[in-house]
């Protein structure tokens, strides 16, 4: 999915991008931000293809010229990618070009809606820390200093910009602020609050929202999913195409998270120190990205249970496993504790991201969650 026509939904974003280019108001550095599975990478590639295509129409690239064919196979010479990686065999000078084959496989096989965990699994990174090193900044500067091979624009897409290390970002500041002629930077993130302020101050931000349920359902139907099931999946996935594809394949990528969340809530209610320690040992055995994913899932479950409690189950985005648990759990999420639950879980998420000792973080959080869930209206 590399053309605007193939990218799912996001009609307003597409129109805005095309208008900015056609009116000569295109910024030299853009940052696409929004939730996972929204297709920001797909839109970035479609936009680059649109700019590079010499036979573009008013709404899309032509789709058949040599430039479009090169984009379709991810082989356009002036299209450069930066993405999080880990150093090869303790080689500190590893750069993204060292993973060019794996990255191309990721785009062509996983699709343009893949997430960091999909990329990590392809790399078999296990518990290794993903990052974008300062050596990659040098590689970017070298690539963009060269004359455009195709004779037009040069494009630098930086996927998951929140993984840029501070020294990496600092080395890029000048070229981002004053790039060579006909050079476009596109940064992509689903965590704009974690992108370094020095980068944010030099880019024009563009919010890419979750894909509309209607557009998601239509895309699922076009992929052969029966209409009623497609609508159900779209409602549950909240605009995440990557998740929708996994569910359409009859797998439930949230099953493990749901089981862990429900076990965690039960252990918090029981307040058994030994069982909570055992649960904390298990969750801490995961790598930090998975721990953060779990806390993100916990935040979403708190929100959805509040929706059930105050607006009814029909508006909640849950699967059968989650709905069954929430029938009894939802009343415990209310105006007395929801803000504090959000605050404490977010604080734990931040601590895990800063390499805090995860067993202690989760145990402390569990005790706080217990006290918050026990809050009641005064008699």
Secondary structure, DSSP 8 states (H G I E B T S, - for coil): --STTTS-S-HHHHHHHHHHHHTT---SEEEEE--TTS-HHHHHHHHHHHHH-TT--SSS--SSSHHHHHHHTT--TTEEEE--B--GGG-TT--GGGGHHHHHHIIIII-TT--HHHHHHHHT-TT---BB-HHHHHHHHHHHHS--SSSS-EEEEEESGGGB-HHHHHHHHHHHHS--TTEEEEEEES-GGGS-HHHHTTSEEEE-----HHHHHHHHHHTT--HHHHHHHHHHHTT-HHHHHHHHTT--TTHHHHHHHHHHHHHHHHT-HHHHHHHHHHHHTS-HHHHHHHHHHHHHHHHHHHHHHHH-GGG----HHHHHHHHHHGGGSSTTTHHHHHHHHHHHHHHHHTT--HHHHHHHHHHHHHHHHT-----
